[in-house]
Amino acid sequence: MNWFKRMIVNWVREDWNQSTRDSQIKEKYAVNAISAGGPGRTVDADPTLSFKIYNAIGGKVVEFSRYDRKIDRHDHSIYVIGKDDDFGDKIAKIATLETLK
């Protein structure tokens, strides 16, 4: 009967060692995700604010979009930047305005 117990103990040790090695490998090569507000949320999961810029005749069109997880709804805002306007200054102002919303 002792041979049976030793066999079981050896199986458990091998499994324990293997799981320990696997977890060490995962920790070594894991990419650390920055938490963005709770479990299951990472930086790239649900961006709070994203924008797209489209070329248009006479300027640029900027579309800001955000997703509200609480009400399960997307919100879009569209802005037009003329070709005579300072693009960097206008984008900064629009981003500030959208962040304050």
C-alpha positions as CSV (number, residue, x, y, z in Angstrom):
1,M,0.0,0.0,0.0
2,N,2.9,2.4,0.6
3,W,3.9,2.1,-3.1
4,F,0.4,3.5,-4.0
5,K,0.8,6.4,-1.6
6,R,4.3,7.2,-3.0
7,M,2.9,7.1,-6.5
8,I,0.1,9.5,-5.6
9,V,2.5,11.9,-3.8
10,N,4.9,11.8,-6.8
11,W,2.0,12.7,-9.2
12,V,1.0,15.6,-7.0
13,R,4.6,16.9,-6.7
14,E,5.1,16.7,-10.5
15,D,1.8,18.6,-11.1
16,W,2.7,21.2,-8.4
17,N,6.1,21.8,-9.9
18,Q,4.7,22.0,-13.4
19,S,2.0,24.6,-12.4
20,T,4.7,26.6,-10.5
21,R,6.9,26.7,-13.6
22,D,4.0,27.7,-15.8
23,S,3.0,30.5,-13.5
24,Q,6.6,31.7,-13.4
25,I,6.8,31.7,-17.2
26,K,3.5,33.6,-17.4
27,E,4.7,36.2,-14.9
28,K,8.0,36.6,-16.8
29,Y,6.5,37.2,-20.2
30,A,3.2,38.8,-19.2
31,V,2.4,42.3,-20.4
32,N,1.3,44.5,-17.6
33,A,-2.1,46.1,-18.3
34,I,-2.8,49.3,-16.6
35,S,-6.0,49.2,-14.7
36,A,-8.6,51.8,-15.9
37,G,-11.2,51.7,-13.3
38,G,-12.1,48.2,-12.3
39,P,-11.8,44.5,-12.9
40,G,-11.8,43.5,-16.5
41,R,-11.1,47.0,-17.7
42,T,-7.8,47.9,-19.3
43,V,-6.5,50.9,-21.2
44,D,-7.6,49.5,-24.6
45,A,-10.9,48.0,-23.4
46,D,-13.2,51.0,-23.6
47,P,-11.6,54.2,-24.4
48,T,-13.3,57.1,-22.6
49,L,-12.6,59.4,-25.5
50,S,-11.4,58.7,-29.0
51,F,-11.4,60.7,-32.2
52,K,-11.0,60.4,-35.9
53,I,-9.8,63.1,-38.3
54,Y,-11.1,63.2,-41.9
55,N,-9.8,65.3,-44.7
56,A,-12.4,67.6,-46.2
57,I,-12.5,70.3,-48.8
58,G,-11.5,73.4,-47.1
59,G,-10.2,71.9,-43.9
60,K,-10.6,68.9,-41.6
61,V,-13.5,67.1,-39.9
62,V,-12.9,65.8,-36.4
63,E,-15.3,63.2,-34.9
64,F,-15.1,62.5,-31.2
65,S,-16.8,59.5,-29.8
66,R,-17.2,58.0,-26.4
67,Y,-19.0,55.0,-25.0
68,D,-20.9,55.2,-21.8
69,R,-20.9,51.7,-20.2
70,K,-23.6,52.6,-17.7
71,I,-26.3,53.4,-20.2
72,D,-24.8,51.3,-23.0
73,R,-24.7,54.1,-25.5
74,H,-22.3,55.7,-27.9
75,D,-22.1,59.5,-28.1
76,H,-20.6,61.3,-31.2
77,S,-19.6,64.9,-31.7
78,I,-18.4,66.3,-35.0
79,Y,-16.3,69.5,-35.4
80,V,-15.1,71.3,-38.5
81,I,-11.6,72.9,-38.6
82,G,-11.1,75.3,-41.5
83,K,-7.9,75.2,-43.5
84,D,-7.0,78.8,-42.3
85,D,-7.3,77.8,-38.6
86,D,-4.3,76.5,-36.5
87,F,-5.0,72.8,-36.5
88,G,-3.0,72.0,-33.3
89,D,-4.6,74.8,-31.3
90,K,-8.1,73.8,-32.4
91,I,-7.6,70.1,-31.6
92,A,-6.3,71.1,-28.2
93,K,-9.4,73.2,-27.5
94,I,-11.8,70.5,-28.8
95,A,-10.1,67.8,-26.8
96,T,-10.3,70.0,-23.7
97,L,-14.0,70.7,-24.3
98,E,-14.8,67.0,-24.8
99,T,-12.9,66.0,-21.7
100,L,-14.9,68.4,-19.7
101,K,-18.2,66.9,-20.9
